Amino acid sequence: MIHDMMPGTEEQLQKEMTSAYVGIDPTADSLHIGHLVSVMMLKHFQRSGHRPIALVGGATGMIGDPSLKSAERNLLDEATLRHNQEYIQKQLAKFLDFDSDAPNAAKLVNNYDWMKEYSFLNFIRDIGKHLTVNYMMAKDSVKKRLSSESNVGMSFTEFSYQLLQGYDFLYLYEHEGCRLQMGGSDQWGNITTGTELIRRKLGGEAFALTCPLITKADGGKFGKTESGNVWLDRRYTSPYKFYQFWLNVSDEDAAKYIKIFTALSQEEIAVLEAEQAAAPHFRPIQKRLAQEVTIMVHSVEDYEAAVEASNILFGNSTSEALKKLDEDTLLAIFDGVPRFEVSLDELKTGVKASELLTEKAAVFSSKGEMRKLVQNGGVNINKEKLMEADAILTTNLLLDEKYLLIQRGKKNYFLLIAK
């Protein structure tokens, strides 16, 4: 998990309990799995006896970090930032112990609290004078933006970001005894600005440690799917979809992710790697990775429900399992399968299956084709075999009072929506 660290960092961590922080910009009211890497750093840090500090960037979130960004981001108002912070803290509590009386209990801070009263004149006099423009211009995040072909340039607002992040480190060094800042490798420039500020202003020694930016084996961005980010909040990514994301990563990615996103020991991972090598089609690493991360982010119940939901699509699950699904999970499982709208009123009075699945919804091209498959036992409604092509279907069959799941053969699913 380590990409780079300043000389002396390891010695500091071996010497005494050390406080370290990671900054998170509250640009949304949920973290996504791109944030998980730095959150796992804090988790490992606390497990090792050190004290983690999670900094929600209420002030810096109002500006936006130029690192690896090709254009300036939208600015958020204070009410939105406060709302986002509350939700993020609830999520972080699943990973970090904030509430115990242990000396290394985690702490959540917001840089807006120490920036809001700081006047611009005082800031540039107290902080700005310690760092030269030459020093700030030499940072990769600045150089890349200034030399980019898009000619977007960089506003002074964004240019000042590293000063503000550097001041955060200085403030936490003074008020929380924080000696280390951690983050993704794209943060190296901003973090070292902080260590330099602490050295120049206070004569103090502080450290930097970064982890690699996680990418997919094909070079794509980690955590991005066709529908966008994979979020930790179930409002944006259901536990089923979350579980499926991890279950479907490539073998190469799974081998890497299980070392980063779980607390499994090297011995446990070695056993899984041996199982994967012997029978890769069983995907033991993906299954264990999906289990560990889904339980950590959601719950054991959500994990078990996700496994059961997966069996509905890929296994031999029963109609009982199907009936237990909530609407969101049902729609997530059958996302992408053909859908047809049928008349709720007709179902109230009853409609022949042969009529419903040919004339009302084009599951079959003809009644003859349907009758043949029914005779061969190849048609299921809500996971139960359809015995007669002319059986009468009514609203009693509807899932969530709205849906009928039709299965034609082994793999072809259709979702009928009664309206």
Helices and strands as residue ranges (DSSP letters): E 4-5, H 9-15, E 19-24, H 36-47, E 51-56, G 60-62, H 78-92, E 107-110, H 112-115, H 120-126, G 128-130, H 133-137, H 140-147, H 156-159, H 161-176, E 178-184, G 185-187, H 188-202, E 207-211, E 224-225, E 228-229, H 239-247, H 251-260, H 266-278, G 280-282, H 284-297, H 300-314, H 319-324, H 327-333, E 339-342, H 344-349, E 351-352, H 353-355, I 356-360, H 367-375, E 379-381, E 384-385, E 392-393, G 395-397, E 403-408, E 412-418
